[in-house]
Amino acid sequence: MSAIQIVLNICLILTSLVLIISVLMQSSESDGMGAISGNNDSYFGKAKNAAMEAKLALATKISAAVFVALSVVMMLVG
């Protein structure tokens, strides 16, 4: 295994961890049990959540694109 393959493997592992964490931190689209119990957010809480969700969605998209690109490069190098 050459040095470039080791570096690409490390980058691929780090990118996959970022992708996993960003996906797991996102909330689901449905209200779930919160709608039944009457648990709702205020306007300000929703706005703060929307900004955080947008950042997580962007991080997910970027890390997924980098993951795919690194996977293709690994296939060509290996």
N, C-alpha and C positions, 0 to 999 in steps of 0.2 A: 504494500500500500504506500503510495507516494505521499509527499507532504501536502500536495494540493487536495488530495482525497481526504486526508485527515482534517484539514481546515474546512473543507466543504461539509464533511460529516458533522463537525462541531457546530457550524452555522445552521445546518439543517435541524439538528437537535434543539438548538436555542429557538429557532423560528417555530418549530412545532410546539414547544412549550408556551411561547407567547400566543400562538393560535389557540391552544387548548384553554389557557387561562382567560383569554378574551372572550371565547365562546361561553365558558362556564359562568363568567361574571354578568353576562347579559340576562335581563329578566325576560320572562315569557310574555307573549302578546296578550294572553288571556288573563282575566282578573282572578280566576281560580276561586278559592274559598273566600277570598276577601270580599267579593261581591255579595256573597250570601250573608256574611256576618255584618255587612254595612261598613266595612273598613275601607274608607276612601281617602285619597290624598287631597290636600289643599292645592290651590292654583300654583303657589310658589314651589311647593314640593314637586309638583308635576313638571314645572319648567326646569328645575334643577335636575330631575331625573332624565328629562329629554336631552339636556346637554351632555350628561354623562353617557347616555345610551348612544348618542351620535358619535362620541369619541370612541366608545367601545366598538361600534359598527365600523368606523374607519380603521381602527387598529386590526380588526378581524379581516377586513378586505385587503389591507396592505400585507399583513402577515401571510394570508392565503396566497397572494400573488407571489410573494418572495419564496414561499414554500414550493410552489409549483415550478418556479424558475430554477431554484436550486436543485429540485428533483430532476429536471431535464438536463441541467448541467452535469449532475452526478452520473446520469445515464450515459452522456456523451463522453465523459472523462473515463469512466470505469469500463 
